[in-house]
């Protein structure tokens, strides 16, 4: 449908196994995301795009430094369908968890100008950037879905992913299966 968009959050090399801030089994989101892209006329993505020095690295290992291989999309991700990439975490003082914090373009305005009402969120990581993006989207009045098979969590604490799903559900985000699309 023309009022729906698939939004791919931070599927970047540094978040995949072997990366600087690897999400366990993070590479498992790639095949479902590639499969999902065929169902959407509008496919968008975000990238962490950090400067070499940022307060963000006081909390996390250095990752997704702009222009590096770690910040790039993995080769297996079908990027030909991605219409626009939103860059976040670009400053020295911001974490940039939510794609709505992108600095190269205003995501909310872009979605509204393009008539998007429903956002299907996939990517990494469930308990940080996926959650922040989904919560912001719901808070801005979009109908938001998170596709369970196409997200993975950092899980610094064992219940982080479960808690993230609960928090998103409480905010009106629907957690769905890939077969529901």
Legacy VTK file of the C-alpha trace (Angstrom):
# vtk DataFile Version 3.0
C-alpha trace
ASCII
DATASET POLYDATA
POINTS 181 float
0.000 0.000 0.000
1.083 3.530 -0.650
0.583 4.665 2.964
2.995 2.069 4.394
6.771 2.048 4.716
9.335 -0.500 5.815
11.911 1.132 8.067
15.254 -0.675 8.509
17.039 0.436 11.676
20.843 0.290 11.809
21.625 -2.953 9.992
25.323 -2.075 9.817
28.508 -4.116 9.908
29.534 -2.999 13.401
26.293 -4.452 14.819
26.736 -7.837 13.159
28.779 -10.778 14.519
32.448 -9.788 14.428
31.604 -6.077 14.521
32.709 -3.535 17.114
29.354 -3.668 18.939
27.952 -6.972 17.738
24.348 -7.915 18.460
24.115 -11.668 19.056
22.659 -13.240 15.901
22.250 -9.767 14.403
22.969 -11.149 10.956
19.793 -13.253 11.202
17.666 -10.164 10.463
19.060 -9.742 6.939
17.177 -12.538 5.134
13.760 -11.615 6.610
14.348 -7.932 5.826
15.296 -8.730 2.225
12.107 -10.796 1.978
9.973 -7.998 3.443
11.284 -5.322 1.062
9.350 -6.883 -1.820
6.076 -6.012 -0.071
6.702 -2.268 0.244
6.789 0.584 -2.255
8.643 2.708 0.311
11.739 1.297 2.019
13.735 3.584 4.310
16.704 3.005 6.583
18.715 4.607 9.339
22.392 4.447 10.112
24.382 5.307 13.167
26.813 7.845 11.732
29.039 8.830 14.617
31.997 11.210 14.562
35.329 9.706 15.642
34.971 11.389 19.035
31.638 11.593 20.796
30.273 11.319 24.333
28.301 8.336 23.032
31.536 6.335 23.176
31.706 6.931 26.942
28.821 4.419 27.157
29.566 2.135 24.209
32.611 0.799 22.354
33.602 2.872 19.311
31.254 1.839 16.484
29.707 3.046 13.229
32.140 5.903 12.751
31.004 7.748 9.629
32.619 6.599 6.428
34.125 3.402 7.893
33.433 -0.195 6.884
31.787 -0.693 10.278
29.204 1.970 9.449
28.420 0.416 6.051
25.468 -1.814 5.273
26.419 -5.506 5.042
26.873 -6.905 1.532
23.980 -9.354 2.005
21.434 -6.583 2.627
19.571 -5.633 -0.556
20.141 -1.885 -0.435
18.858 -1.253 -3.972
15.317 -0.897 -2.593
16.223 1.715 0.025
14.867 5.092 -1.036
16.377 7.268 1.707
18.873 6.818 4.541
18.493 8.810 7.746
21.756 9.492 9.604
21.690 9.724 13.384
24.119 10.089 16.272
26.025 12.535 14.115
26.993 15.017 16.811
29.299 14.957 19.798
26.519 15.246 22.362
23.722 12.997 21.091
23.232 9.246 21.270
20.943 9.128 18.264
18.988 6.046 19.276
15.806 7.047 17.441
15.745 7.530 13.680
13.575 10.562 14.424
16.802 12.178 15.694
18.324 12.031 12.200
20.225 15.159 11.283
20.353 14.881 7.475
16.562 15.017 7.072
13.500 15.305 9.297
11.995 11.799 9.339
8.565 12.872 10.596
8.211 15.485 7.837
9.464 13.045 5.202
6.884 10.433 6.224
4.023 12.943 6.288
4.958 14.535 2.947
4.975 11.049 1.409
1.606 10.087 2.927
3.001 7.354 5.170
0.654 6.405 8.001
1.926 2.898 8.862
5.542 2.158 9.706
6.927 -1.392 9.835
10.123 -1.296 11.885
12.870 -3.922 11.600
16.591 -4.076 12.354
18.953 -3.628 15.276
18.737 -3.486 18.179
15.325 -4.268 19.651
16.168 -2.859 23.068
17.761 0.389 21.856
17.354 1.926 18.409
14.418 -0.194 17.214
12.550 0.550 20.444
13.380 4.270 20.397
12.328 4.615 16.742
9.089 2.661 17.256
8.173 4.622 20.392
8.847 7.967 18.713
6.814 6.939 15.655
3.860 5.886 17.836
4.151 9.101 19.835
3.947 11.106 16.604
0.705 9.377 15.611
1.937 6.750 13.166
0.555 3.207 13.240
3.643 1.174 14.130
4.479 -2.488 13.719
7.660 -4.286 14.748
8.319 -7.528 12.878
9.520 -10.079 15.421
11.650 -12.216 13.076
13.472 -9.163 11.717
14.824 -7.701 14.976
17.453 -8.776 17.508
18.418 -7.337 20.904
21.668 -6.441 22.635
20.344 -7.846 25.948
22.882 -6.312 28.317
20.448 -7.697 30.918
18.585 -10.956 30.218
15.113 -9.344 30.166
15.974 -6.299 28.025
14.294 -7.597 24.864
11.186 -8.770 26.730
10.961 -5.411 28.502
11.430 -3.549 25.205
8.569 -5.482 23.602
6.355 -4.778 26.637
7.192 -1.059 26.578
6.457 -0.832 22.862
3.152 -2.716 23.248
2.106 -0.391 26.084
2.718 2.553 23.718
0.458 1.010 21.071
3.132 -0.587 18.878
1.990 -3.911 17.447
4.506 -6.770 17.547
3.743 -8.984 14.549
5.062 -11.995 12.710
6.488 -11.745 9.203
3.595 -13.954 8.058
1.127 -11.213 9.009
2.385 -8.949 6.230
LINES 1 182
181 0 1 2 3 4 5 6 7 8 9 10 11 12 13 14 15 16 17 18 19 20 21 22 23 24 25 26 27 28 29 30 31 32 33 34 35 36 37 38 39 40 41 42 43 44 45 46 47 48 49 50 51 52 53 54 55 56 57 58 59 60 61 62 63 64 65 66 67 68 69 70 71 72 73 74 75 76 77 78 79 80 81 82 83 84 85 86 87 88 89 90 91 92 93 94 95 96 97 98 99 100 101 102 103 104 105 106 107 108 109 110 111 112 113 114 115 116 117 118 119 120 121 122 123 124 125 126 127 128 129 130 131 132 133 134 135 136 137 138 139 140 141 142 143 144 145 146 147 148 149 150 151 152 153 154 155 156 157 158 159 160 161 162 163 164 165 166 167 168 169 170 171 172 173 174 175 176 177 178 179 180
